[in-house]
Amino acid sequence: MTEPLLIAIFGILSAALGGVIHALFQRWQKKGDDLLEQKVAAYAAYFNGIAQLSHASNEAEIAKSNAIVAEARGRVALYGSTEVLEAMTAAFHCGPIRDEDYRIHARVVRAMRKDADLASGSPSDTVLFEMLFGTNDKRI
């Protein structure tokens, strides 16, 4: 074979290989983006349900809020990391929120922020707890 023919074949093979690698990378990246989107949606739905539950004023609102929380917990169980699941399980054992339980609930938020790659900075447990439940003098 002549040198120009070898160069042409090598060029075509390189372009084809580059296209295949690009397609595989795009597919892998899309899957990761979709998973992150599902995680964030599940975490947001969970806290939305908890917020609705904390403000429910009748049985119908409580039932609706519990359904939202249950559905979100299922999605968190599916998409959440081990750290998130362990933190949420510990929070379920707290029962009604008491001031000494704030670290456990803050751990849930911290784990979710880390898992969803949203952990820019490191707010204290007190800050995370007060964002969820208000300050000591005024609970939400």
PyMOL CGO cylinders between C-alpha atoms (Angstrom):
from pymol import cmd
from pymol.cgo import CYLINDER

trace = [
    CYLINDER, 0.00, 0.00, 0.00, 1.11, 3.48, -0.63, 0.3, 1, 1, 1, 1, 1, 1,
    CYLINDER, 1.11, 3.48, -0.63, 1.72, 6.00, 2.09, 0.3, 1, 1, 1, 1, 1, 1,
    CYLINDER, 1.72, 6.00, 2.09, -1.18, 8.36, 1.12, 0.3, 1, 1, 1, 1, 1, 1,
    CYLINDER, -1.18, 8.36, 1.12, -3.61, 5.44, 1.20, 0.3, 1, 1, 1, 1, 1, 1,
    CYLINDER, -3.61, 5.44, 1.20, -2.43, 4.40, 4.68, 0.3, 1, 1, 1, 1, 1, 1,
    CYLINDER, -2.43, 4.40, 4.68, -2.80, 7.98, 5.90, 0.3, 1, 1, 1, 1, 1, 1,
    CYLINDER, -2.80, 7.98, 5.90, -6.34, 8.14, 4.51, 0.3, 1, 1, 1, 1, 1, 1,
    CYLINDER, -6.34, 8.14, 4.51, -7.33, 4.83, 6.12, 0.3, 1, 1, 1, 1, 1, 1,
    CYLINDER, -7.33, 4.83, 6.12, -5.78, 5.88, 9.43, 0.3, 1, 1, 1, 1, 1, 1,
    CYLINDER, -5.78, 5.88, 9.43, -7.67, 9.21, 9.26, 0.3, 1, 1, 1, 1, 1, 1,
    CYLINDER, -7.67, 9.21, 9.26, -11.00, 7.51, 8.57, 0.3, 1, 1, 1, 1, 1, 1,
    CYLINDER, -11.00, 7.51, 8.57, -10.48, 4.99, 11.39, 0.3, 1, 1, 1, 1, 1, 1,
    CYLINDER, -10.48, 4.99, 11.39, -9.47, 7.77, 13.79, 0.3, 1, 1, 1, 1, 1, 1,
    CYLINDER, -9.47, 7.77, 13.79, -12.57, 9.79, 12.94, 0.3, 1, 1, 1, 1, 1, 1,
    CYLINDER, -12.57, 9.79, 12.94, -14.81, 6.74, 13.39, 0.3, 1, 1, 1, 1, 1, 1,
    CYLINDER, -14.81, 6.74, 13.39, -13.20, 5.85, 16.72, 0.3, 1, 1, 1, 1, 1, 1,
    CYLINDER, -13.20, 5.85, 16.72, -13.52, 9.46, 17.87, 0.3, 1, 1, 1, 1, 1, 1,
    CYLINDER, -13.52, 9.46, 17.87, -17.22, 9.45, 16.97, 0.3, 1, 1, 1, 1, 1, 1,
    CYLINDER, -17.22, 9.45, 16.97, -17.84, 6.24, 18.89, 0.3, 1, 1, 1, 1, 1, 1,
    CYLINDER, -17.84, 6.24, 18.89, -15.98, 7.52, 21.96, 0.3, 1, 1, 1, 1, 1, 1,
    CYLINDER, -15.98, 7.52, 21.96, -17.88, 10.82, 21.82, 0.3, 1, 1, 1, 1, 1, 1,
    CYLINDER, -17.88, 10.82, 21.82, -21.24, 9.03, 21.57, 0.3, 1, 1, 1, 1, 1, 1,
    CYLINDER, -21.24, 9.03, 21.57, -20.41, 6.79, 24.54, 0.3, 1, 1, 1, 1, 1, 1,
    CYLINDER, -20.41, 6.79, 24.54, -19.27, 9.74, 26.63, 0.3, 1, 1, 1, 1, 1, 1,
    CYLINDER, -19.27, 9.74, 26.63, -22.43, 11.72, 25.82, 0.3, 1, 1, 1, 1, 1, 1,
    CYLINDER, -22.43, 11.72, 25.82, -24.59, 8.74, 26.78, 0.3, 1, 1, 1, 1, 1, 1,
    CYLINDER, -24.59, 8.74, 26.78, -22.71, 8.29, 30.07, 0.3, 1, 1, 1, 1, 1, 1,
    CYLINDER, -22.71, 8.29, 30.07, -22.94, 12.02, 30.85, 0.3, 1, 1, 1, 1, 1, 1,
    CYLINDER, -22.94, 12.02, 30.85, -26.69, 12.13, 30.09, 0.3, 1, 1, 1, 1, 1, 1,
    CYLINDER, -26.69, 12.13, 30.09, -27.29, 9.19, 32.40, 0.3, 1, 1, 1, 1, 1, 1,
    CYLINDER, -27.29, 9.19, 32.40, -25.40, 10.97, 35.19, 0.3, 1, 1, 1, 1, 1, 1,
    CYLINDER, -25.40, 10.97, 35.19, -27.33, 14.20, 34.61, 0.3, 1, 1, 1, 1, 1, 1,
    CYLINDER, -27.33, 14.20, 34.61, -30.65, 12.34, 34.67, 0.3, 1, 1, 1, 1, 1, 1,
    CYLINDER, -30.65, 12.34, 34.67, -29.72, 10.58, 37.91, 0.3, 1, 1, 1, 1, 1, 1,
    CYLINDER, -29.72, 10.58, 37.91, -28.71, 13.85, 39.56, 0.3, 1, 1, 1, 1, 1, 1,
    CYLINDER, -28.71, 13.85, 39.56, -31.98, 15.44, 38.45, 0.3, 1, 1, 1, 1, 1, 1,
    CYLINDER, -31.98, 15.44, 38.45, -33.95, 12.54, 39.96, 0.3, 1, 1, 1, 1, 1, 1,
    CYLINDER, -33.95, 12.54, 39.96, -32.02, 12.78, 43.25, 0.3, 1, 1, 1, 1, 1, 1,
    CYLINDER, -32.02, 12.78, 43.25, -32.60, 16.50, 43.60, 0.3, 1, 1, 1, 1, 1, 1,
    CYLINDER, -32.60, 16.50, 43.60, -36.30, 16.12, 42.75, 0.3, 1, 1, 1, 1, 1, 1,
    CYLINDER, -36.30, 16.12, 42.75, -36.71, 13.34, 45.32, 0.3, 1, 1, 1, 1, 1, 1,
    CYLINDER, -36.71, 13.34, 45.32, -34.93, 15.31, 48.05, 0.3, 1, 1, 1, 1, 1, 1,
    CYLINDER, -34.93, 15.31, 48.05, -36.96, 18.44, 47.29, 0.3, 1, 1, 1, 1, 1, 1,
    CYLINDER, -36.96, 18.44, 47.29, -40.22, 16.46, 47.28, 0.3, 1, 1, 1, 1, 1, 1,
    CYLINDER, -40.22, 16.46, 47.28, -39.35, 14.95, 50.66, 0.3, 1, 1, 1, 1, 1, 1,
    CYLINDER, -39.35, 14.95, 50.66, -38.78, 18.33, 52.30, 0.3, 1, 1, 1, 1, 1, 1,
    CYLINDER, -38.78, 18.33, 52.30, -41.82, 19.78, 50.53, 0.3, 1, 1, 1, 1, 1, 1,
    CYLINDER, -41.82, 19.78, 50.53, -43.94, 17.02, 52.05, 0.3, 1, 1, 1, 1, 1, 1,
    CYLINDER, -43.94, 17.02, 52.05, -42.41, 17.56, 55.50, 0.3, 1, 1, 1, 1, 1, 1,
    CYLINDER, -42.41, 17.56, 55.50, -43.13, 21.30, 55.23, 0.3, 1, 1, 1, 1, 1, 1,
    CYLINDER, -43.13, 21.30, 55.23, -46.73, 20.64, 54.20, 0.3, 1, 1, 1, 1, 1, 1,
    CYLINDER, -46.73, 20.64, 54.20, -47.11, 18.15, 57.03, 0.3, 1, 1, 1, 1, 1, 1,
    CYLINDER, -47.11, 18.15, 57.03, -45.82, 20.63, 59.60, 0.3, 1, 1, 1, 1, 1, 1,
    CYLINDER, -45.82, 20.63, 59.60, -48.47, 23.15, 58.50, 0.3, 1, 1, 1, 1, 1, 1,
    CYLINDER, -48.47, 23.15, 58.50, -51.36, 20.72, 57.99, 0.3, 1, 1, 1, 1, 1, 1,
    CYLINDER, -51.36, 20.72, 57.99, -54.46, 21.82, 59.88, 0.3, 1, 1, 1, 1, 1, 1,
    CYLINDER, -54.46, 21.82, 59.88, -56.89, 18.96, 59.27, 0.3, 1, 1, 1, 1, 1, 1,
    CYLINDER, -56.89, 18.96, 59.27, -56.95, 15.22, 58.62, 0.3, 1, 1, 1, 1, 1, 1,
    CYLINDER, -56.95, 15.22, 58.62, -57.24, 15.61, 54.84, 0.3, 1, 1, 1, 1, 1, 1,
    CYLINDER, -57.24, 15.61, 54.84, -54.14, 17.83, 54.68, 0.3, 1, 1, 1, 1, 1, 1,
    CYLINDER, -54.14, 17.83, 54.68, -52.25, 15.46, 56.98, 0.3, 1, 1, 1, 1, 1, 1,
    CYLINDER, -52.25, 15.46, 56.98, -53.16, 12.47, 54.78, 0.3, 1, 1, 1, 1, 1, 1,
    CYLINDER, -53.16, 12.47, 54.78, -52.14, 14.33, 51.60, 0.3, 1, 1, 1, 1, 1, 1,
    CYLINDER, -52.14, 14.33, 51.60, -48.84, 15.41, 53.16, 0.3, 1, 1, 1, 1, 1, 1,
    CYLINDER, -48.84, 15.41, 53.16, -48.11, 11.90, 54.42, 0.3, 1, 1, 1, 1, 1, 1,
    CYLINDER, -48.11, 11.90, 54.42, -48.70, 10.57, 50.90, 0.3, 1, 1, 1, 1, 1, 1,
    CYLINDER, -48.70, 10.57, 50.90, -46.24, 13.11, 49.47, 0.3, 1, 1, 1, 1, 1, 1,
    CYLINDER, -46.24, 13.11, 49.47, -43.64, 12.16, 52.09, 0.3, 1, 1, 1, 1, 1, 1,
    CYLINDER, -43.64, 12.16, 52.09, -44.15, 8.42, 51.51, 0.3, 1, 1, 1, 1, 1, 1,
    CYLINDER, -44.15, 8.42, 51.51, -43.76, 8.80, 47.74, 0.3, 1, 1, 1, 1, 1, 1,
    CYLINDER, -43.76, 8.80, 47.74, -40.65, 10.94, 48.17, 0.3, 1, 1, 1, 1, 1, 1,
    CYLINDER, -40.65, 10.94, 48.17, -39.17, 8.46, 50.66, 0.3, 1, 1, 1, 1, 1, 1,
    CYLINDER, -39.17, 8.46, 50.66, -39.57, 5.74, 48.05, 0.3, 1, 1, 1, 1, 1, 1,
    CYLINDER, -39.57, 5.74, 48.05, -37.73, 7.81, 45.46, 0.3, 1, 1, 1, 1, 1, 1,
    CYLINDER, -37.73, 7.81, 45.46, -35.00, 8.69, 47.97, 0.3, 1, 1, 1, 1, 1, 1,
    CYLINDER, -35.00, 8.69, 47.97, -34.63, 4.98, 48.76, 0.3, 1, 1, 1, 1, 1, 1,
    CYLINDER, -34.63, 4.98, 48.76, -34.20, 4.33, 45.04, 0.3, 1, 1, 1, 1, 1, 1,
    CYLINDER, -34.20, 4.33, 45.04, -31.86, 7.20, 44.11, 0.3, 1, 1, 1, 1, 1, 1,
    CYLINDER, -31.86, 7.20, 44.11, -30.20, 8.25, 47.39, 0.3, 1, 1, 1, 1, 1, 1,
    CYLINDER, -30.20, 8.25, 47.39, -26.71, 7.32, 48.47, 0.3, 1, 1, 1, 1, 1, 1,
    CYLINDER, -26.71, 7.32, 48.47, -26.03, 5.03, 51.42, 0.3, 1, 1, 1, 1, 1, 1,
    CYLINDER, -26.03, 5.03, 51.42, -25.07, 8.07, 53.50, 0.3, 1, 1, 1, 1, 1, 1,
    CYLINDER, -25.07, 8.07, 53.50, -28.43, 9.74, 52.77, 0.3, 1, 1, 1, 1, 1, 1,
    CYLINDER, -28.43, 9.74, 52.77, -30.41, 6.60, 53.59, 0.3, 1, 1, 1, 1, 1, 1,
    CYLINDER, -30.41, 6.60, 53.59, -28.56, 6.07, 56.87, 0.3, 1, 1, 1, 1, 1, 1,
    CYLINDER, -28.56, 6.07, 56.87, -29.04, 9.72, 57.87, 0.3, 1, 1, 1, 1, 1, 1,
    CYLINDER, -29.04, 9.72, 57.87, -32.76, 9.63, 57.05, 0.3, 1, 1, 1, 1, 1, 1,
    CYLINDER, -32.76, 9.63, 57.05, -33.25, 6.40, 58.96, 0.3, 1, 1, 1, 1, 1, 1,
    CYLINDER, -33.25, 6.40, 58.96, -31.60, 7.93, 62.03, 0.3, 1, 1, 1, 1, 1, 1,
    CYLINDER, -31.60, 7.93, 62.03, -33.90, 10.96, 61.72, 0.3, 1, 1, 1, 1, 1, 1,
    CYLINDER, -33.90, 10.96, 61.72, -37.00, 8.73, 61.61, 0.3, 1, 1, 1, 1, 1, 1,
    CYLINDER, -37.00, 8.73, 61.61, -36.11, 7.40, 65.05, 0.3, 1, 1, 1, 1, 1, 1,
    CYLINDER, -36.11, 7.40, 65.05, -36.13, 10.90, 66.57, 0.3, 1, 1, 1, 1, 1, 1,
    CYLINDER, -36.13, 10.90, 66.57, -39.88, 11.27, 66.71, 0.3, 1, 1, 1, 1, 1, 1,
    CYLINDER, -39.88, 11.27, 66.71, -41.08, 14.81, 67.41, 0.3, 1, 1, 1, 1, 1, 1,
    CYLINDER, -41.08, 14.81, 67.41, -38.29, 17.33, 66.87, 0.3, 1, 1, 1, 1, 1, 1,
    CYLINDER, -38.29, 17.33, 66.87, -36.44, 18.33, 70.01, 0.3, 1, 1, 1, 1, 1, 1,
    CYLINDER, -36.44, 18.33, 70.01, -33.53, 20.72, 70.13, 0.3, 1, 1, 1, 1, 1, 1,
    CYLINDER, -33.53, 20.72, 70.13, -31.07, 17.91, 70.84, 0.3, 1, 1, 1, 1, 1, 1,
    CYLINDER, -31.07, 17.91, 70.84, -32.11, 16.14, 67.63, 0.3, 1, 1, 1, 1, 1, 1,
    CYLINDER, -32.11, 16.14, 67.63, -30.99, 18.98, 65.35, 0.3, 1, 1, 1, 1, 1, 1,
    CYLINDER, -30.99, 18.98, 65.35, -27.67, 17.33, 64.53, 0.3, 1, 1, 1, 1, 1, 1,
    CYLINDER, -27.67, 17.33, 64.53, -29.42, 14.24, 63.21, 0.3, 1, 1, 1, 1, 1, 1,
    CYLINDER, -29.42, 14.24, 63.21, -31.70, 16.26, 60.93, 0.3, 1, 1, 1, 1, 1, 1,
    CYLINDER, -31.70, 16.26, 60.93, -28.83, 18.47, 59.83, 0.3, 1, 1, 1, 1, 1, 1,
    CYLINDER, -28.83, 18.47, 59.83, -26.93, 15.28, 58.92, 0.3, 1, 1, 1, 1, 1, 1,
    CYLINDER, -26.93, 15.28, 58.92, -29.76, 14.35, 56.53, 0.3, 1, 1, 1, 1, 1, 1,
    CYLINDER, -29.76, 14.35, 56.53, -29.51, 17.69, 54.74, 0.3, 1, 1, 1, 1, 1, 1,
    CYLINDER, -29.51, 17.69, 54.74, -25.72, 17.57, 54.69, 0.3, 1, 1, 1, 1, 1, 1,
    CYLINDER, -25.72, 17.57, 54.69, -25.78, 14.06, 53.17, 0.3, 1, 1, 1, 1, 1, 1,
    CYLINDER, -25.78, 14.06, 53.17, -28.32, 15.11, 50.53, 0.3, 1, 1, 1, 1, 1, 1,
    CYLINDER, -28.32, 15.11, 50.53, -26.31, 18.21, 49.62, 0.3, 1, 1, 1, 1, 1, 1,
    CYLINDER, -26.31, 18.21, 49.62, -23.18, 16.09, 49.26, 0.3, 1, 1, 1, 1, 1, 1,
    CYLINDER, -23.18, 16.09, 49.26, -24.95, 13.37, 47.26, 0.3, 1, 1, 1, 1, 1, 1,
    CYLINDER, -24.95, 13.37, 47.26, -26.51, 15.90, 44.87, 0.3, 1, 1, 1, 1, 1, 1,
    CYLINDER, -26.51, 15.90, 44.87, -23.16, 17.66, 44.52, 0.3, 1, 1, 1, 1, 1, 1,
    CYLINDER, -23.16, 17.66, 44.52, -24.65, 20.84, 46.00, 0.3, 1, 1, 1, 1, 1, 1,
    CYLINDER, -24.65, 20.84, 46.00, -22.26, 21.05, 48.93, 0.3, 1, 1, 1, 1, 1, 1,
    CYLINDER, -22.26, 21.05, 48.93, -20.53, 24.30, 48.11, 0.3, 1, 1, 1, 1, 1, 1,
    CYLINDER, -20.53, 24.30, 48.11, -19.40, 25.50, 51.49, 0.3, 1, 1, 1, 1, 1, 1,
    CYLINDER, -19.40, 25.50, 51.49, -20.09, 23.82, 54.78, 0.3, 1, 1, 1, 1, 1, 1,
    CYLINDER, -20.09, 23.82, 54.78, -22.87, 25.42, 56.83, 0.3, 1, 1, 1, 1, 1, 1,
    CYLINDER, -22.87, 25.42, 56.83, -23.01, 24.46, 60.50, 0.3, 1, 1, 1, 1, 1, 1,
    CYLINDER, -23.01, 24.46, 60.50, -25.55, 21.98, 61.84, 0.3, 1, 1, 1, 1, 1, 1,
    CYLINDER, -25.55, 21.98, 61.84, -27.30, 24.87, 63.60, 0.3, 1, 1, 1, 1, 1, 1,
    CYLINDER, -27.30, 24.87, 63.60, -27.70, 26.78, 60.33, 0.3, 1, 1, 1, 1, 1, 1,
    CYLINDER, -27.70, 26.78, 60.33, -29.07, 23.72, 58.51, 0.3, 1, 1, 1, 1, 1, 1,
    CYLINDER, -29.07, 23.72, 58.51, -31.47, 22.94, 61.36, 0.3, 1, 1, 1, 1, 1, 1,
    CYLINDER, -31.47, 22.94, 61.36, -32.75, 26.50, 61.60, 0.3, 1, 1, 1, 1, 1, 1,
    CYLINDER, -32.75, 26.50, 61.60, -33.29, 26.59, 57.84, 0.3, 1, 1, 1, 1, 1, 1,
    CYLINDER, -33.29, 26.59, 57.84, -35.56, 23.57, 58.22, 0.3, 1, 1, 1, 1, 1, 1,
    CYLINDER, -35.56, 23.57, 58.22, -37.31, 24.23, 61.51, 0.3, 1, 1, 1, 1, 1, 1,
    CYLINDER, -37.31, 24.23, 61.51, -36.79, 27.88, 62.45, 0.3, 1, 1, 1, 1, 1, 1,
    CYLINDER, -36.79, 27.88, 62.45, -34.95, 29.33, 65.43, 0.3, 1, 1, 1, 1, 1, 1,
    CYLINDER, -34.95, 29.33, 65.43, -35.25, 28.31, 69.07, 0.3, 1, 1, 1, 1, 1, 1,
    CYLINDER, -35.25, 28.31, 69.07, -37.66, 31.14, 69.85, 0.3, 1, 1, 1, 1, 1, 1,
    CYLINDER, -37.66, 31.14, 69.85, -39.90, 30.47, 66.84, 0.3, 1, 1, 1, 1, 1, 1,
    CYLINDER, -39.90, 30.47, 66.84, -40.26, 27.03, 65.34, 0.3, 1, 1, 1, 1, 1, 1,
    CYLINDER, -40.26, 27.03, 65.34, -41.90, 26.83, 61.95, 0.3, 1, 1, 1, 1, 1, 1,
]
cmd.load_cgo(trace, "trace")
